[in-house]
Amino acid sequence: MSTFTQERVPDPAGLRRALDERGYLADPGLVTALFLALRLPQPLLLEGEAGVGKTEAAKALADVLGGPLVRLQCYDGLDAAEALYEWNHARQLLGIRLAESRGERLAEADLFTEEYLLRRPVLTALTHPGPEPAVLLIDEIDRADDDFEAFLLEVLAEAAVTIPEVGTIRAVVPPVVVLTSNRTRDLHDALKRRCLYHWIDYPDPERLVRIVRRRVPGTSAELAEAISAAVLRLRTLEIQKAPGIAESIDWLAALALLGVRRLDAEAAGATLGTLLKYREDQELARERGLEWLVGSGRDA
């Protein structure tokens, strides 16, 4: 951990205050995991259901440290070249033509230098000059395949990557690495062993109220408490995608925009699409009853 980072984040309590000032309300377990990832230093793997704040944690941490957030969104078929670097073929071709116009001939080695390198997220984070570290967010690593996990091992172990034409590039200021997973598949033990681990659960109703009111300023505690209770009820149903923090914020923002001050069945029905993103889930909620959802009537 650099002296710069030690000054910014002297202890877990200081990190929690700094996150809170930036609108991210983290529980003590997550604060400790983030602090240890900085102090050891060691990559941090955050797992949890979609929408519980894993990506936002990395964004807030980058804001606290003052460095850039470099995000790599994973997907099926992602390979090392797309994550690390590519050669700028258009610029290489232009270099060849300019050399020919001057009667010169470029050697192959002249075309594979850092001048012609297109830095992708991993290399961008490794070559960030500092003094504050970059935060490298490897988002939804569970969507990538096994080969990509193997590639990450060198990055996580050494804060370095090897480019055949250039050699090994080591980070001057190693990035803070945060990986997220929705646990759509199990990750390999080799990757997990190199990381600290923290599971982010859905927030309890009280913390959800604090979070959504922080993100939608000016809303009443009564309305925020009503949507928090409604979200909790929805999670008791067998729906495909339980609403997380992001959906709860969207719902409160929609209700506030429509001038709703008290949650009732009519308002809930009109705005259900901000909360449930599958038709089957909406049908299930309506079958259970909108009066039940908002905590009124015989089904409450």
Wavefront OBJ file of the C-alpha trace (Angstrom):
o trace
v 0.000 0.000 0.000
v 1.497 3.317 -1.061
v 2.058 6.221 1.313
v -0.464 8.171 -0.763
v -3.173 5.569 -0.131
v -2.287 5.265 3.565
v -2.864 8.985 3.961
v -6.189 8.821 2.124
v -7.407 5.714 3.959
v -5.679 5.450 7.373
v -8.118 2.941 8.900
v -11.484 1.227 8.286
v -13.380 3.953 10.123
v -11.853 6.597 7.868
v -12.751 4.566 4.781
v -16.341 4.173 5.968
v -16.675 7.926 6.517
v -15.204 8.652 3.096
v -17.583 6.206 1.384
v -20.508 7.673 3.308
v -19.577 11.189 2.180
v -19.779 9.957 -1.401
v -23.215 8.441 -0.953
v -22.198 4.794 -0.567
v -23.453 3.295 2.695
v -21.372 0.189 3.299
v -21.809 -2.260 6.162
v -18.818 -2.967 8.457
v -17.976 -6.250 6.721
v -17.677 -4.649 3.302
v -15.696 -1.700 4.669
v -13.223 -4.109 6.280
v -12.879 -6.131 3.068
v -12.206 -2.982 1.019
v -9.688 -1.731 3.569
v -7.805 -5.039 3.604
v -7.752 -5.091 -0.195
v -5.945 -1.752 -0.013
v -3.639 -2.500 2.900
v -2.422 -6.039 2.143
v -2.766 -5.321 -0.886
v -4.811 -8.116 -2.477
v -7.549 -8.354 -5.118
v -11.084 -8.400 -3.734
v -13.809 -10.665 -5.107
v -17.305 -9.359 -4.399
v -20.157 -11.780 -4.933
v -23.886 -11.275 -4.522
v -27.148 -11.030 -6.392
v -27.408 -8.506 -9.203
v -28.251 -5.017 -7.970
v -26.843 -5.196 -4.434
v -24.114 -2.594 -5.027
v -21.008 -4.557 -6.055
v -20.107 -2.329 -8.999
v -21.025 0.803 -7.043
v -18.585 -0.237 -4.296
v -15.702 -0.147 -6.781
v -16.857 3.198 -8.176
v -17.086 4.703 -4.702
v -13.643 3.341 -3.771
v -12.085 4.944 -6.859
v -13.719 8.226 -5.881
v -12.265 7.968 -2.369
v -8.758 7.232 -3.672
v -8.934 9.943 -6.323
v -7.700 7.690 -9.095
v -9.439 6.532 -12.279
v -11.941 3.699 -12.357
v -10.985 1.361 -15.202
v -13.847 -1.027 -15.913
v -13.660 -4.274 -17.829
v -17.144 -5.642 -18.494
v -16.870 -9.405 -18.923
v -18.916 -11.482 -21.349
v -18.889 -14.912 -22.903
v -16.000 -15.173 -25.360
v -13.925 -12.327 -23.902
v -10.247 -12.957 -24.615
v -6.971 -11.548 -23.348
v -6.457 -9.281 -26.367
v -9.748 -7.467 -25.789
v -8.931 -7.031 -22.102
v -5.249 -6.225 -22.442
v -4.170 -4.627 -25.730
v -4.458 -4.620 -29.502
v -2.124 -3.395 -32.179
v -3.248 -0.285 -34.039
v -3.175 -1.785 -37.528
v -4.390 1.393 -39.210
v -1.578 3.388 -37.660
v 0.961 0.680 -38.522
v -0.163 0.798 -42.162
v 0.099 4.577 -42.156
v 3.619 4.307 -40.727
v 4.600 1.947 -43.515
v 3.243 4.272 -46.202
v 4.954 7.319 -44.721
v 8.243 5.422 -44.602
v 7.820 4.331 -48.238
v 7.111 7.924 -49.283
v 10.470 8.888 -47.766
v 12.221 6.004 -49.465
v 12.681 4.172 -46.186
v 11.785 0.655 -45.135
v 10.559 -0.138 -41.644
v 11.711 -3.287 -39.933
v 9.037 -5.482 -38.385
v 10.302 -4.589 -34.912
v 9.693 -0.912 -35.655
v 5.970 -1.603 -36.091
v 5.521 -3.379 -32.772
v 6.436 -0.721 -30.256
v 4.343 0.974 -27.574
v 3.670 3.785 -30.063
v 1.364 1.423 -31.961
v -0.210 -0.180 -28.906
v -3.919 0.301 -28.129
v -4.298 -0.078 -24.388
v -7.392 -1.944 -23.249
v -8.657 -1.844 -19.623
v -6.134 -4.162 -17.951
v -3.089 -2.530 -19.538
v -4.573 0.938 -18.952
v -4.847 0.225 -15.223
v -1.350 -1.266 -15.015
v 0.288 1.693 -16.750
v -1.516 4.406 -14.764
v 1.343 6.598 -13.476
v -0.111 7.496 -10.068
v 0.525 8.708 -7.454
v -3.008 7.532 -6.646
v -3.753 3.967 -7.809
v -6.288 3.121 -10.457
v -9.158 0.872 -9.461
v -9.426 -1.982 -11.960
v -13.001 -3.262 -11.901
v -13.369 -6.672 -13.525
v -17.139 -6.738 -13.651
v -19.151 -9.978 -13.771
v -16.137 -12.273 -14.069
v -18.540 -15.228 -13.932
v -19.690 -14.346 -17.467
v -16.201 -14.953 -18.904
v -14.799 -18.415 -19.579
v -12.071 -20.521 -17.982
v -9.319 -19.374 -20.338
v -9.849 -15.760 -19.350
v -9.582 -16.654 -15.661
v -6.208 -18.279 -16.394
v -5.012 -15.092 -18.085
v -5.996 -13.055 -15.027
v -3.744 -15.083 -12.739
v -0.570 -13.334 -13.975
v -2.173 -9.925 -13.566
v -3.421 -10.649 -10.054
v -0.226 -12.320 -8.892
v 2.373 -9.943 -10.301
v 0.569 -6.728 -11.291
v 2.226 -7.372 -14.631
v 1.469 -8.634 -18.120
v 3.690 -10.020 -20.843
v 3.390 -8.778 -24.422
v 5.521 -10.971 -26.731
v 6.664 -8.109 -28.984
v 7.369 -5.692 -26.108
v 8.183 -7.796 -23.051
v 6.847 -7.724 -19.517
v 5.155 -4.540 -18.370
v 4.976 -4.089 -14.610
v 2.822 -1.579 -12.823
v 4.683 1.325 -11.244
v 1.643 1.916 -9.025
v -0.233 -1.409 -8.820
v -3.970 -0.970 -9.321
v -6.557 -1.876 -6.724
v -8.333 -4.860 -8.273
v -12.018 -5.507 -7.589
v -13.749 -8.459 -9.225
v -17.509 -8.904 -9.120
v -19.595 -12.013 -9.692
v -23.326 -12.706 -9.726
v -22.433 -16.362 -9.153
v -23.991 -17.629 -12.354
v -21.188 -20.209 -12.257
v -18.490 -21.248 -9.812
v -15.092 -19.619 -10.262
v -11.897 -21.659 -10.192
v -10.157 -22.172 -6.880
v -6.873 -20.840 -8.314
v -8.495 -17.468 -8.930
v -10.314 -17.404 -5.602
v -7.126 -18.202 -3.669
v -5.537 -15.006 -4.967
v -8.421 -12.870 -3.762
v -10.032 -11.667 -0.591
v -13.722 -12.533 -0.604
v -16.892 -10.794 0.510
v -20.529 -11.640 -0.108
v -22.802 -8.593 -0.404
v -26.316 -9.448 0.683
v -29.488 -7.469 0.182
v -29.528 -4.608 2.698
v -31.876 -4.794 5.650
v -34.989 -2.556 5.415
v -33.535 0.214 7.571
v -30.340 0.485 5.528
v -32.280 0.312 2.269
v -34.328 3.318 3.406
v -31.143 5.261 4.114
v -29.620 4.294 0.765
v -32.591 5.185 -1.427
v -33.215 8.492 0.346
v -29.552 9.380 -0.110
v -29.775 8.646 -3.829
v -33.146 10.376 -4.324
v -32.840 13.575 -2.246
v -35.935 15.294 -0.950
v -38.078 12.186 -0.646
v -39.957 11.465 2.555
v -39.029 8.804 5.056
v -42.611 7.499 4.894
v -42.440 6.813 1.160
v -38.967 5.287 1.376
v -40.076 3.011 4.212
v -43.121 1.955 2.208
v -41.085 0.905 -0.825
v -38.534 -0.837 1.407
v -41.326 -2.912 2.949
v -42.816 -3.634 -0.488
v -39.453 -4.804 -1.843
v -39.104 -7.119 1.154
v -42.543 -8.606 0.418
v -41.632 -9.201 -3.226
v -38.586 -11.204 -2.184
v -40.898 -13.719 -0.495
v -42.386 -14.602 -3.905
v -40.785 -17.051 -6.319
v -39.842 -14.417 -8.870
v -37.033 -14.676 -11.436
v -35.230 -11.490 -10.478
v -35.730 -10.068 -7.011
v -35.426 -6.263 -6.964
v -32.122 -4.965 -5.648
v -30.894 -1.566 -4.539
v -30.751 -0.165 -8.072
v -34.382 -1.080 -8.778
v -35.478 0.307 -5.411
v -33.789 3.632 -6.207
v -35.460 3.698 -9.632
v -38.857 3.012 -8.065
v -38.520 5.793 -5.507
v -37.300 8.218 -8.183
v -40.265 7.343 -10.416
v -42.771 7.796 -7.599
v -41.208 11.119 -6.625
v -41.295 12.327 -10.234
v -45.010 11.482 -10.427
v -45.676 13.393 -7.221
v -46.653 10.320 -5.211
v -46.388 10.994 -1.495
v -48.043 7.860 -0.187
v -47.618 4.453 -1.797
v -50.929 2.870 -2.746
v -52.003 0.084 -5.077
v -52.693 2.435 -7.989
v -49.238 4.053 -7.829
v -47.568 0.670 -7.407
v -49.367 -0.772 -10.409
v -48.487 2.189 -12.616
v -44.771 2.015 -11.769
v -44.214 -1.728 -11.364
v -41.991 -1.757 -14.452
v -39.295 0.213 -12.625
v -39.066 -2.578 -10.051
v -39.758 -5.872 -11.842
v -38.196 -6.392 -15.275
v -39.814 -9.702 -16.248
v -43.424 -9.968 -17.420
v -43.864 -13.184 -15.430
v -42.648 -11.473 -12.246
v -45.107 -8.620 -12.730
v -47.947 -11.056 -13.305
v -47.007 -12.972 -10.159
v -46.996 -9.753 -8.111
v -50.378 -8.711 -9.509
v -51.829 -12.148 -8.819
v -50.662 -11.907 -5.224
v -52.290 -8.506 -5.053
v -51.163 -4.897 -5.303
v -52.927 -4.169 -2.008
v -50.742 -6.852 -0.427
v -47.654 -5.375 -2.071
v -48.189 -1.910 -0.577
v -49.199 -3.285 2.840
v -52.873 -2.381 2.860
v -56.167 -4.243 2.589
v -57.064 -7.730 3.698
v -53.950 -9.370 2.181
v -51.452 -7.137 3.975
l 1 2 3 4 5 6 7 8 9 10 11 12 13 14 15 16 17 18 19 20 21 22 23 24 25 26 27 28 29 30 31 32 33 34 35 36 37 38 39 40 41 42 43 44 45 46 47 48 49 50 51 52 53 54 55 56 57 58 59 60 61 62 63 64 65 66 67 68 69 70 71 72 73 74 75 76 77 78 79 80 81 82 83 84 85 86 87 88 89 90 91 92 93 94 95 96 97 98 99 100 101 102 103 104 105 106 107 108 109 110 111 112 113 114 115 116 117 118 119 120 121 122 123 124 125 126 127 128 129 130 131 132 133 134 135 136 137 138 139 140 141 142 143 144 145 146 147 148 149 150 151 152 153 154 155 156 157 158 159 160 161 162 163 164 165 166 167 168 169 170 171 172 173 174 175 176 177 178 179 180 181 182 183 184 185 186 187 188 189 190 191 192 193 194 195 196 197 198 199 200 201 202 203 204 205 206 207 208 209 210 211 212 213 214 215 216 217 218 219 220 221 222 223 224 225 226 227 228 229 230 231 232 233 234 235 236 237 238 239 240 241 242 243 244 245 246 247 248 249 250 251 252 253 254 255 256 257 258 259 260 261 262 263 264 265 266 267 268 269 270 271 272 273 274 275 276 277 278 279 280 281 282 283 284 285 286 287 288 289 290 291 292 293 294 295 296 297 298 299 300
